[in-house]
Amino acid sequence: MRLNDKVAIVTGAGQGIGEAAARLMALEGAHVVLSDLNESSGQAVAESIAQAGGKAEFVRADVSRREDVQALMEHVRERHGRLDVLHNNAGVHETNFTDKAQSFELDEEVWDRVVAINLKGTWMCCKYAAPLLAAAGGGAIVNAASIGGLVGYPMGSAYGPSKAGVVQLTRVMAVELAAQGTRVNCYAPGNTDTPMVQKYYNNAPPEAARMVEQQLLGTHLIPRLARPEEIANVVVFLASEESSAMTGGCIVVDNGTTAWRGMNEA
Ligand SMILES: NC(=O)c1ccc[n+]([C@@H]2O[C@H](COP(=O)([O-])OP(=O)(O)OC[C@H]3O[C@@H](n4cnc5c(N)ncnc54)[C@H](O)[C@@H]3O)[C@@H](O)[C@H]2O)c1
């Protein structure tokens, strides 16, 4: 097992990619601390992992709130005394909050909230987890970026820059935490079949709907959405010793979207 007896935190573990990653980490032998803003979904996933024989517990935390992040890390310190893996998965898109998601109509509050969760939340979790990772001899941080941080697309004026920021934060923290033996990497999924993507698709205004539809499927060399479990495979690779020669890196997992300038036939 690739994560035997490792202690791992997964933020945003109540659904989607975070849920798939938490389930796979438990199968790989980790003790998984699932965290989410949504108590009922996070708790339900933790219970379902435990019922299947995995080691899992749930701690509610909003990653954009310093007090919550500190309490999460304090829980891990008291309970386990160490941390081996921090998976910064929690993230939101403009369309989680509004159907006016294009840059020229977006509310300032939505822009602030997206950046506070995706970028500042990732930084705060890294900051407060760093001493626990050091206590475990280094460990690994795995950050959720996105191809939205690598290429432009509509309705992502906060999301895209926040995810580009995650790519750069990954590099900076890889440099700074190298001395304590912590590897820091990120991955950039393309469109993956989760509630977030369904909301993005459903909220497209008529004038952007065609572009969104083309973008969701037309640009995929592998012509389908990725499954959360396929992204979880990359997360576990980056969390485990299999990626021991990688730090500061970004793995693109996007069904081939950013590899070409073509478009499948409609
Ligand atoms: N689905 C995709 O196509 C896709 C593509 C690229 C990147 N990503 C990234 O992967 C990550 C997971 O995406 P997903 O599609 O599974 O999303 P999702 O919306 O399905 O799930 C996100 C989870 O995060 C939780 N969450 C939201 N705000 C939070 C907060 N402030 N604190 C703690 N938890 C919070 C939600 O309750 C939810 O359980 C995100 O960072 C997202 O940006 C997703």
The ligand as a MOL file (V3000), in Angstrom:
LIG
                    3D

  0  0  0     0  0            999 V3000
M  V30 BEGIN CTAB
M  V30 COUNTS 44 48 0 0 0
M  V30 BEGIN ATOM
M  V30 1 N -14.2680 19.5090 -11.4600 0
M  V30 2 C -13.3890 20.0320 -12.3040 0
M  V30 3 O -13.5880 19.9940 -13.5240 0
M  V30 4 C -12.1440 20.6820 -11.7950 0
M  V30 5 C -11.1990 21.0950 -12.7670 0
M  V30 6 C -10.0240 21.6920 -12.3230 0
M  V30 7 C -9.8040 21.8770 -10.9770 0
M  V30 8 N -10.7370 21.4700 -10.0680 0 CHG=1
M  V30 9 C -10.4460 21.7240 -8.6570 0
M  V30 10 O -10.5750 20.5400 -7.8990 0
M  V30 11 C -11.0590 20.8600 -6.5970 0
M  V30 12 C -12.3140 20.0480 -6.3160 0
M  V30 13 O -13.2700 20.3370 -7.3100 0
M  V30 14 P -14.6450 19.5500 -7.4420 0
M  V30 15 O -15.0460 19.6500 -8.8640 0
M  V30 16 O -14.5600 18.2400 -6.7720 0 CHG=-1
M  V30 17 O -15.5960 20.5620 -6.6080 0
M  V30 18 P -16.9870 20.3260 -5.8650 0
M  V30 19 O -17.6770 21.6320 -5.8700 0
M  V30 20 O -17.7000 19.1680 -6.4230 0
M  V30 21 O -16.5090 19.9770 -4.3580 0
M  V30 22 C -15.8100 20.9400 -3.6080 0
M  V30 23 C -15.8990 20.6220 -2.1220 0
M  V30 24 O -15.2120 21.6690 -1.4180 0
M  V30 25 C -16.0130 22.1030 -0.3450 0
M  V30 26 N -15.7460 23.5120 -0.0160 0
M  V30 27 C -16.1890 24.6090 -0.6720 0
M  V30 28 N -15.7710 25.7150 -0.0630 0
M  V30 29 C -15.0260 25.3220 0.9880 0
M  V30 30 C -14.3380 26.0120 2.0060 0
M  V30 31 N -14.3470 27.3570 2.0760 0
M  V30 32 N -13.6870 25.2950 2.9390 0
M  V30 33 C -13.6940 23.9380 2.9040 0
M  V30 34 N -14.3440 23.2220 1.9680 0
M  V30 35 C -15.0160 23.9170 1.0310 0
M  V30 36 C -17.4520 21.8900 -0.8010 0
M  V30 37 O -18.3480 21.8090 0.3120 0
M  V30 38 C -17.3180 20.5880 -1.5820 0
M  V30 39 O -17.4970 19.4610 -0.7460 0
M  V30 40 C -11.2880 22.3700 -6.5790 0
M  V30 41 O -10.1590 23.0300 -6.0510 0
M  V30 42 C -11.4360 22.6920 -8.0460 0
M  V30 43 O -11.1060 24.0210 -8.3400 0
M  V30 44 C -11.8950 20.8800 -10.4480 0
M  V30 END ATOM
M  V30 BEGIN BOND
M  V30 1 1 1 2
M  V30 2 2 2 3
M  V30 3 1 2 4
M  V30 4 1 4 5
M  V30 5 2 4 44
M  V30 6 2 5 6
M  V30 7 1 6 7
M  V30 8 2 7 8
M  V30 9 1 8 9
M  V30 10 1 8 44
M  V30 11 1 9 10
M  V30 12 1 9 42
M  V30 13 1 10 11
M  V30 14 1 11 12
M  V30 15 1 11 40
M  V30 16 1 12 13
M  V30 17 1 13 14
M  V30 18 2 14 15
M  V30 19 1 14 16
M  V30 20 1 14 17
M  V30 21 1 17 18
M  V30 22 2 18 19
M  V30 23 1 18 20
M  V30 24 1 18 21
M  V30 25 1 21 22
M  V30 26 1 22 23
M  V30 27 1 23 24
M  V30 28 1 23 38
M  V30 29 1 24 25
M  V30 30 1 25 26
M  V30 31 1 25 36
M  V30 32 1 26 27
M  V30 33 1 26 35
M  V30 34 2 27 28
M  V30 35 1 28 29
M  V30 36 1 29 30
M  V30 37 2 29 35
M  V30 38 1 30 31
M  V30 39 2 30 32
M  V30 40 1 32 33
M  V30 41 2 33 34
M  V30 42 1 34 35
M  V30 43 1 36 37
M  V30 44 1 36 38
M  V30 45 1 38 39
M  V30 46 1 40 41
M  V30 47 1 40 42
M  V30 48 1 42 43
M  V30 END BOND
M  V30 END CTAB
M  END
